[in-house]
Amino acid sequence: MDRRAFLGTLAGTLLAAPLTAQAQRSAIPVVGFLCSASPVPYTPFVVAFRQGLNEAGYVERRNVAIEFRWAEGHYDRLPGLASDLVRRQVAVLVATGGDAPVLAAKAATAQIPIVFASGGDPVKAGVVASLNRPGGNVTGVNVIFTALVPKQVELLHELVPQAATISALVNPNYPDVDLQRRELQEAATVIKQPIHVVSAGAERDIDAAFRTLVQQKTDALLVANDPFFVSRRDQIAALAARHAIPAIYSEREYTVAGGLMSYGASLRDAFRQVGIYAGRILKGAKPADLPVEQPTKFELVINLKTAKALGLTIPPSLLHRADQVIE
């Protein structure tokens, strides 16, 4: 081979190498991750999601890529973010943080498989046809948060039986807020005591909501499930402690952050299962053949350090039932 031919062959090889590497990278499936909340507070849940993917045989940057889109509590951004992931032609679209993300994803595509994690009722919300046979391109994990409101009120009433004023903090922008209000009304009927509802839909509203709670002389508080509230759990737990208001939450993450008590399913387990489902779909499973998962265990977590700071004595009946006691 003469010198000119050799140089031409060498140049062709060097130019082809980046193209080959790029083709290999593009062959890696991409999972789109859409969430209504903010990234930093959701770090432990993303870790659990990656764990589920790993259990299904997928490791990020090795044989799968993940594209994240965060609405940061602005539900109106979800349709645009979902459409962006569809244009990216992701292999699976994961939608987390309530019904709004999965509804946005479902409106954006009828072809790309969707895996959701939501605390509402996915059947009533029109997300799936049924839990056992979801149908279409959607399946996921129903964390059953809203349905636990009556039980949470019961636990709060047991903790603070002398409470003259019980309040609930809700996000008016949360898609299931009307259902939450109905559950609160039913719970109020059971305990034969009104529950005053206070709203906060943005970060600045949370401080104002607690000022209202103090003015109402709230003796006990239920913080309703909402991804935005979860992302502000440090702020909410700190305000409850500052104003000496005993509160119950739906996720243990609040209690770890200094909240008094929580009762609900494990969000980490839910996100892990979402990762497993995403991995199974990448391997060829169809969403319509994967039943919507529901938790079988609900955990009661009590923070004794916070109880002591509030001057509360936790009833032995609650301590015996607690799955975890933080001291």
Helices and strands as residue ranges (DSSP letters): H 3-26, E 30-35, G 40-42, H 43-55, E 65-70, G 75-77, H 78-87, E 92-96, H 99-108, E 114-118, E 138-142, G 146-148, H 149-159, E 166-170, H 177-191, E 195-199, H 203-215, E 220-223, H 227-231, H 233-242, E 247-249, H 252-256, E 261-264, H 267-282, G 287-289, E 299-303, H 304-309, H 316-321, E 324-326
